[in-house]
């Protein structure tokens, strides 16, 4: 028997890495892309802990960038470790 929550978490991690591998992205944009691709019930309460865990593991690195409107967003980019995880 398998744990559906762990399966979903693993799938979500892989999808996040794939999205960020294309280009650095911020949380809301990542969530929107995931929702457009089948994660229709995704909440920020699910997404941000996964992003934090990926960052803590060294798979992602974050930085802050100001938008033209003056808002500061936290962007995530893939690290070498993240690229290696994605290729597994």
N, C-alpha and C positions, 0 to 999 in steps of 0.2 A: 504494500500500500504506500502511496506517496502523499506528501503534504502539499496540498494545492497552494497554500500561502507561500511556501518556499519556492515552488515552481514558478509562481507568478513573480516573486521577487527576483529570481534569477533571470527570468525573461525580461522584466522591466530594466534590470541593470544592463543587460546586453543591448536593449533598444536605446537606452540613454547613451551608452558609449558610442553606438553607431551614429546617433544624431549629432553628438558633439564631435565625432571624428570628421564630419563634413566641414564644420566650422564652429568656433566658440559660440556659445549660446547662453541665454539667461533663463531662469526657471520658468517664467510664464511662457516663453517661446517653446521650450522643451515640452511643457505640459500640453500646449496647443498641438504640437506635432504628434505627440503620443495619442491625443484624443482623435485627431484626424485619421490615425492609423489603427483604430480598433480599441484603444484603451478608453472607452467612452465613460466609464465610471471612475476614472482617475481623479483623485483629490490632491490638493497640495499637502494634506496630512500624510499622504502616501509618498509623494514625489520627493519632498525636501529631506526626509530622513534618509532616503536612498542616495540622494546627491551628497549629503553630509558623510554617509558611510563610504561612498566611493572616493570622496576627497580625503577622508581620514586614512583610507587604505593606500593612498598615493596614486590612484588611477586617474584622478582629476585634480586640477589646480584651479583656484578661483582668483579673480581679480575684479576690481571695481572700475567702472567706466561711466563717465557722464554722458547722457544723451543730449541731442541738440536742444531738447526742451528743458534741460537743466537737472533732470532727475539722475540719480546715481543708481546703476544696476550692477548686480553681482553676476559676472559672466563665468562660465566654466569652460576650460579647455582640457583636452586629452593630454596625458603625460605618456612617456615611453612605456611605463608600466600599464597604463590604460590601453594603449595600442596593443601591447602583448596579450592582455586579457581578451581584447576584442578578437584577436586572431585565433584564439584557442577554440 
